[in-house]
């Protein structure tokens, strides 16, 4: 990776640093509640039977993602019309405010259902905020960093996002094991996010977006036209291919199923089958999170410097679709928690999602439509399939046992395979694949 870091200028390195740290803070704040749900749901929601508790946990989890499409449309409009920079500053500030509220909200025992509604609204706003932030950070670096350094640069966003989620998991573990005041974690998250929001104001706008907007203004000046009226012309309002949108949507549908299984469904299995306490579940998931960070985010970021990203995703998909039919059998025969840990680790190692090929997908959307389309498709995929996972798996597994997992997993894996092949075909037909291979070959020669 040395040649990639050497070819980045000071401004680009500053952008990578600020965006990576910001993403860490966003995902620390977002997942702090998710991982502490075993503790906080009891404080903010009414008690009930085990089945009702599972539904309440599913509700608390899925509300984070249900309103993400709304956030994607709002921040997509801002990002495509006013710039990437302003959007990621706003989203970081939103996350700070919601964390501040959650750090001070009274419990259900103190104010009744009002506590549940306040927490749920904060989770909704956090979901909307995180949607605008993660897409904005990835798009910013995609448009600001050249090939082949673009892939590891965007990869750092994933690494720091996972690091934030894993840190939140560690804090949740401390809260349940040593009586650590969970409110302090939200106070710290809010304070650091405010600092991060202020630091991001020093960023310069994404070069590709800024250049495209300057070209539009230049055309307006030459023809003595109001730039706002030019937004209606073909350059600004370029149509997005429906097949491209569908392919990207199908690719994004897979992660919610696998993430829900690894962290939420597996937690229920640990409690029901092995009598794990909330603290033991968090410790188990902490090790899973560490493996996710090392075996998925860091490993794939490194591989993206060596291999064409779509080949990495094709390999992960092939392994997963072959292994998926054996998953129910494996779950039926686990007799120790470490057996489940191996299954969780395997799923994260080969999880079929968009990383590290995200920049390839983004570049197939027009620059003035990119934020809106990428964000909305991403959010719709996650919202719909987190709902399907949260509530669908609760009933499918209740009636069909572990075989119910395949009812959801196999269709999304088939759709994922179609999406990857579609984008690979676009890269081959446009000549981008050949161009990238030539850039990688030249970089390798200079490094040698």
ABEGO torsion letter per residue (X at the ends): XAAAAAABBAAAAAAAAAAAAAAAAAAAAAAAAAAAAAAAAAAABBBBBAAAAAAAAAAAAAAAAAAAAAAAAAAAAAAAAAEAAAAAAAAAAAAAAAAAAAAABBBAAAAEAAAAAAAAAAAAAAAAAAAAAAAAAAAAAAAABBOAAAAAAAAAAAAAAAAAAAAAAAAAAAAAAAGBBAAAAAAAAAAAAAAAAAAAAABBBBAAAAAAAAAAAAAAAAAGBBAAAAAABAAAABBBBAAAAAAAAAAAAAAAAAAAAAAAAAAAAAAAAAGBBAAAAAAAAAAAAAAAAAAAAAAAAAAAAABBAAAAAAAAAAAAAAAAAAAAAAAAABABAAAAAAAAAAAAAABBBAOAAAAAAAAABBAAAAAAAAAAAAAAAAAAAAAAAAAAAAAAAAAAEAAAAAAAAAAAAAAAAAAAAAAAAAAAAAGAAAAAAAAAAAAAAAAX
